[in-house]
Amino acid sequence: MLSAIVFLPLAGAIIAGFFGRQLGERGAEYLTTSFMMLALGLSLAAFSRFALGHGEPVTLTIFTWIDSGALEVAWKLRFDALTGVMLVVVNTVSALVHLYSIGYMAEDPHRPRFFAYLSLFTFAMLMLVTADNFLQMFFGWEGVGLASYLLIGFWYHKPEANAAAIKAFIVNRVGDFGFVLGIMGVFFAFGSLDFSTVFAAVPEQAGQTFEFLGMRLDVLDTICLLLFMGAMGKSAQVPLHTWLPDAMEGPTPVSALIHAATMVTAGVFLVCRCSPMFEFAPVALAVVTIVGATTAFFAATVGMFQNDIKRVIAYSTCSQLGYMFFACGVSAYEAAMFHLFTYAFFKALLFLGAGSVIHAMHHEQDMRHMGGLFRLIPMTWMMMLVGTFALTGVGIPLGVLSHELPNIGFAGFYSKDAIIESVYAAATDPGIYAFIAGIAAALMTSFYSWRLIFMTFHGPHHEDEETLTHVHESPPVMMIPLAVLAFGAAFAGMYFADDFIGHHRGEFWKGAIFVLEEHKALDLSHEVPTWVKLAPLAVMLTGLAIAWHFYLNNPGLPARMAERKGLLYTFIYRKWYFDELYDLIFVRPAYALARLFWRDGDGWLIDGFGPDGVAARVMDTTRRVVQLQSGYIYHYAFAMLIGIAALVTYFMAMGAQ
C-alpha cells in the first residue's frame, strides 16, 4: 500500500505519456486523475498512521541501487511523520490540480502530454520526500527540476515560456551544484549516504574540521551550508530567486502545483529532514535565518507593485518560504513544517483562484484591466477571499486574554504567528533581525494581498464591454478543488495547531525532527510578551487600511504615484535590479565570450586556417588540376611535348653550366 502512493503517479505518467493517443484526451485526463485520487486516499491513511496514530517509522527496501566499493546505496522508501505530512501536502494539491486542469485545459489539444507531465512531476516529488538517503533524494530533486522545465515551457510556441523554463533550469543548476558538493561532503565525512547512519554519527563530527578549498573549515557547518545552497535554488531564496516569478509563464495549474506545495517546499523539507545535522551547525543556522528573513522582506516589497495577478502571488510564495526558512534557522522546525502544511492550502487556493479569474477574463492577467468582478464571479471572489484571510493571518488572539481561551482564525493566523513568536523568543541577533523583517513582511503581505482583491473584484470595471459580456463563473470541475482548498485554508490551522506546534508535538513527530535541548525557541514562543502576539494582527489591519485607502477610497492615487517614478518606487518595481545585475555580471560576459569564440576562434582561426584556408586552397588546386583531364588525345600529346621540351631545356641548361 505504501509503495503504491509513490508509484501510482508514475504509472499514470507512463500510460498517459506513451499511450495518450490511444486513450484519447478524456481517457488520459480521467486515468491520471483517478490514480492521483487513489494516491491521495492512501496518503491520508499514511498520515493518520505515522503522524496522528501510533505507527512507528517504516523503511521499505525496493532494490540495491549502487554497490561500488565503500559506496552502498539501496533504493528505499522512508515513511515517518515528516514523510506523512509531505505526502498529504503533495498528493492533496496534485490531485486537486489534476481535477482542476480538466476544466482549465479543456481547449488545449495536448492534454495527454500535460497530464503526463503533471503526474511525472508528482512522482519525482514523492521520490524526494520518501527518500531514505541523500542520493535517492537527489534523484527526486533533479526529477522535479526536469518536470518543472517541461511544465513551465509546456506552451513552447511562446518565446517567454521557453525563456522562463530555461531560466528556471539554469538557476536551479547553480543551487544543485552546492547540493552535489554537500552530498560528496557527507560521504567523505561519514562514509555513508543513508540518513539513519549519518544522523547517528553527527555528534561525533560536531566541532571537527576538514580541508575544503584550501581552508580548514568546520565539517558540519560546511556540509549544511552546501546543502542549504541547493535549498536556496529550489525554494527561490535570495539570490537564487529570479526564476520563480518568470515561471508564471506556464499554465496556471502548473503554478499551483510547483509553487504552492511541491517543488518550492523541497528546500524547507531538506532542512527539516537534516535537522540532526543543522542542530550542530550554528553558523549554518544563522545563515539560514538571515537568508530566509531577507527573502521574506525582499519578496514582500516587490509584490506590492506587481500588476500581473499571478506574479503577485508568486512573490508572495518567495516571501512565505522565507518565513519557513528563518523558522528553521532558530530551530523551530515544527513551526516551519506547520506553515508549509497550511501554506499549501491557501497558496494553491490563491493560484487556482487566480486561474479562475484568468479563465473568466479570457486569459487577461493584468489587474489594471479588471475591477468589479465580484458580482460576475461571486464564487471565485469568495474562494479568493478565504485564501487572502489565510495568507494575511486573519484571526482573533483570544489567548492573550486568558490561556484558557482558544485562538480563532484562519490557517495562516496559527502558523505564521507561531513563526514570528518563535524568532522573537530565540533572542539571538539573527532571530531579532528575522522578527523585524517578518513583521515588516507581514505588513506588506496584507497590503498587496488586499490590493489584489480590491483591484480585481471591487471598484469600477476596467474591462471593455465585449469582455464583460463573456465573463462567467468557472465550471464545477474547477470550483470543487477551490472549495476543498478553501476548507483547508480556513480550518487546517485550527485543527492541527496542537499536533504540529503544541505541547503534544513530540507524540506527533515521533523523532522525525531533532532539536537540541538548549534550542527552546518554540517552547518559549508561548511566553512572549502580549505586544509580540498582537503585532501580526496590528500590521495585518494596517496593511488592509492602507490598501483600502489607495484602491477604494482614493483609487487615482496609485497611478499618480507611479507616474512620478520616484527612486524607491522604481527600485522596488524593477525588483531591486537583480535581473539587470545578473545580466551585467553573468549574461553579457557570457555572450561576449561566446562571440569571441564564434567570430575569432571558430570563424577567423578554425575556419580561416581550416575550411576557408588550407582546405580551400587544396580544393582550388585540385579543381584546376582536374580541369586538365579533358579526355582529348591532342591535349595530352601537347602536354607531353611541353614536358619533353621542358626536360630538354633543363638538361641543355645544366650541360651548359
Sequence and secondary structure as in RCSB ss.txt:
>XXXX:A:sequence
MLSAIVFLPLAGAIIAGFFGRQLGERGAEYLTTSFMMLALGLSLAAFSRFALGHGEPVTLTIFTWIDSGALEVAW
KLRFDALTGVMLVVVNTVSALVHLYSIGYMAEDPHRPRFFAYLSLFTFAMLMLVTADNFLQMFFGWEGVGLASYL
LIGFWYHKPEANAAAIKAFIVNRVGDFGFVLGIMGVFFAFGSLDFSTVFAAVPEQAGQTFEFLGMRLDVLDTICL
LLFMGAMGKSAQVPLHTWLPDAMEGPTPVSALIHAATMVTAGVFLVCRCSPMFEFAPVALAVVTIVGATTAFFAA
TVGMFQNDIKRVIAYSTCSQLGYMFFACGVSAYEAAMFHLFTYAFFKALLFLGAGSVIHAMHHEQDMRHMGGLFR
LIPMTWMMMLVGTFALTGVGIPLGVLSHELPNIGFAGFYSKDAIIESVYAAATDPGIYAFIAGIAAALMTSFYSW
RLIFMTFHGPHHEDEETLTHVHESPPVMMIPLAVLAFGAAFAGMYFADDFIGHHRGEFWKGAIFVLEEHKALDLS
HEVPTWVKLAPLAVMLTGLAIAWHFYLNNPGLPARMAERKGLLYTFIYRKWYFDELYDLIFVRPAYALARLFWRD
GDGWLIDGFGPDGVAARVMDTTRRVVQLQSGYIYHYAFAMLIGIAALVTYFMAMGAQ
>XXXX:A:secstr
 HHHHHHHHHHHHHHHHHHHHHHHHHHHHHHHHHHHHHHHHHHHHHHIIIIIS    EEEEEEEEEEETTEEEEE
EEEESHHHHHHHHHHHHHHHHHHHHHHHHTTT TTHHHHHHHHHHHHHHHHHHHTBSBHHHHHHHHHHHHHHHHH
HHTSSTTSHHHHHHHHHHHHHHHHHHHHHHHHHHHHHHHHS  BHHHHHHHHHHHTT EEEETTEEEEHHHHHHH
HHHHHHHHHTT TTS THHHHGGGS HHHHHIIIIISGGGHHHHHHHHTHHHHTT HHHHHHHHHHHHHHHHHHH
HHHTT  BHHHHHHHHHHHHHHHHHHHHHTT HHHHHHHHHHHHHHHHHHHHHHHHHHHHTTS  BGGG   GGG
TSHHHHHHHHHHHHHHHT EE GGGT TTS  EE HHHHHHHHHHHHHHHH SHHHHHHHHHHHHHHHHHHHHHH
HHHHHHHSSS  S HHHHHH     HHHHHHHHHHHHHHHHHHHHHHHHHHSTTHHHHHTTSS   TT  HHHHG
GGS HHHHHHHHHHHHHHHHHHHIIIIISTTHHHHHHHHT HHHHHHHTGGGHHHHHIIIIIHHHHHHHHIIIII
IIIIIIIHHIIIIIHHHHHHHHHHHHHH    HHHHHHHHHHHHHHHHHHHHHHHH 
